[in-house]
Amino acid sequence: MVETIGYAAKHSFSRMKPFRFERDEPKDNELLIDVLYCGVCHSDIHQVKNEWANTVYPCVPGHEVVGRVAKAAKNGKFKVGDIVGVGCMVDSCHACAPCNEGEENYCEGPNGFLATYNGPFIPAAKAATGENMYGRDNTYGGYSSNIVCREDFVIAIPGGLKPEEAAPILCAGVTTFSPMKHWGVKAGDKVGVVGLGGLGHMAVKLAKALGAEVTVFTTSEDKKAEAEKLGATHVTMEKELKKKAEELTAVPGTFDFILSTVPEKHDINPYVALLKRDKTLVIVGALEPMAGVDNSAAAFHRRSVAGSLIGSIAETQEVIDFCAQHGIAPEIEIIPIQDINKAMKKVEKGDVRFRYVIDMASIAQEEADDD
């Protein structure tokens, strides 16, 4: 067994605290990775607080993980000392149509993909009945000293990216890049980005690098200058847009693609009205039921509303390489693990610009304190 120390929540209203546990020894096709950095995603907060009603406690979050290989797979492509990443998944069924087509993030196996933490998404009681194909009722993520992962779910981090900057790309980067790729965002397109947080700011940078003209929609006046600095050509305040919502439904739109990155339910109707005919608004931030869509605004211009979930392993490697080639990196603030509870509160309030990244070297202090 591999001795590990992490930070965990024990129930939905608890603070994150040090948590000692053991990981299984890596199999021949797995890597043992010493974690260097881990990004703080808004979904970590949803999961810790059980806001999706599927959390298995204790919950050790973290799916934007960058580390150094401590033990390599047998006859594998990575060697000890390589800098690698682990994103939102560590396994899948490998048998369904999406998995066979290289889209593990849409795995249709009995439990879906195996999440880096809090996976599979079934209660522990059901796992005991044999419904759990992965043989475990929980996984522990990157808020920890090490992690074990199948080699084919591990991402190579190119030398052109700093490890701490690469971490958020493994979730925020691929979550916004995947729909842009799928819906064919290209040079000259007019792209709208709703929300300017961890996901939104990466969406702006990636769309700009793809050659698009980017408009940011935000509720915060103080984010206007930041959006422009990131590469947005236009910034529109959401309150002004909503005032014009009725008027907009009667005129043809101007956007080729709109990406909503807001992490909770919100009214998307004003944005649907901005789409050109046959174009799509994609929701990547919110996973709960949304308010209804005015189908007249959609039908009269054959517009679409869609969702997209993280990205495949191939897409994650692609966006990491794309960012290295184009000099794209998220805006980050490095914190010690001891500040995670304070950081989560700031993420909820939207007070971080734009992604916290935990320096996991700080967890060594917890080991010393516990001795």
Residue, then its C-alpha position, 0 to 999 in steps of 0.5 A: m500500500v502507498e501511504t498518502i496524506g490529503y485534505a478531506a471533507k467528512h460531511s457536507f458542512s465540514r471544513m477540509k482537514p488533513f486526512r491520512f489514507e492508503r492508495d493501492e500499489p500501482k499495477d503494471n499499467e499504472l503510475l504512482i505520481d507525486v503531486l506537485y500542484c492541484g487546481v481548485c475547481h468550482s466543482d470541488i466545492h459542489q462536491v464537498k458540499n454535496e450539492w449534486a447529491n452524490t458525494v461519498y465521504p470522506c471526499v478528497p477533491g482535486h482533478e487538475v493534478v500535475g506531478r512527477v512520476a515516482k513509479a513508472a508503468k511496466n514497458g510504459k511511455f513515461k519514466v520516473g521523473d517525468i512531469v505528467g497530469v491527471g485530469c477529471m478521469v482515471d478509468s472508464c469501461h473501455a467497451c462502450a461505443p464512446c470509449n471505443e471512439g476515444e470519448e471516455n468522458y461520455c462512457e456509457g458503461p454501468n457506472g460511466f467513467l471513473a472520476t478522479y475523486n468521488g467516483p464512481f457516481i453511485p452510493a456505497a450501498k449500491a457498490a456492495t450489491g455488485e453494481n460497481m464495475y470498478g470494485r471501489d466505492n470512492t476515489y481520492g483526488g489530487y488534494s493529496s501527496n500522491i495519486v495512482c492512475r492508469e497510464d493511458f489516462v495520464i497526460a504528458i506535460p510539455g516543457g513549454l508549460k510551467p507545471e503550476e500553470a498546466a494544472p487548470i488546463l486539465c479541467a478548465g482548459v479542456t472543458t472549454f476547448s472540447p465544445m469549441k472543437h466539436w462545434g468547429v470554432k474557427a478564425g473569423d467566428k464571433v464567439g460569446v463567453v458567458g461568465l469570466g471565472g476559471l472556465g470563462h477566462m480560459a475560454v476567452k484565451l482559447a477562442k482568441a488563439l483559434g482566431a475568433e472575435v470574442t465577446v464576454f458577458t459578465t455581471s461584474e463591472d470590474k471584470k471589463a478591463e480584465a476581459e479586454k486584457l485577456g483578449a476579448t474584443h467586446v464586453t457586455m454587462e448581463k443586466e443590459l442584455k437582459k433588459k433587451a431580451e424581448e427586443l432581441t428575440a425579434v432580430p437575427g443574431t450575430f454570434d457563431f457560437i456562445l459558451s456559458t461557463v456560469p457554474e449555477k443555473h441561470d437564464i440563457n434566453p437572452y443569449v439564445a437570441l444572439l445566435k445566428r441561424d443554425k448556431t449553438l449555445v453550449i452550457v458547460g458550467a451548470l449541471e443542474p436543471m435550468a430554466g426553460v428555453d423560449n422555443s420560438a426564439a430557437a425554432f424561428h432561426r433553427r438555433s440549438v442549445a447543447g451541453s458538453l462534459i469535460g473532454s476526452i483524454a485525447e482532447t486533454q492532451e491536445v489542449i495541453d499541447f495547444c496551450a504550450q504551442h500558443g503560449i497560453a496559460p491560465e491566470i493563477e494564484i498559488i496557495p498552500i493547502q492550509d488555505i484551502n477552506k478560505a480559498m473555497k469561500k472566495v471561489e464561491k463569492g467570485d473573488v479569485r482572479f481566476r484560478y487557485v492552484i495548491d502548491m502540494a509541497s505545503i502538505a509536508q508540513e501536515e506530515a510533520d505536525d502529525d508526527 
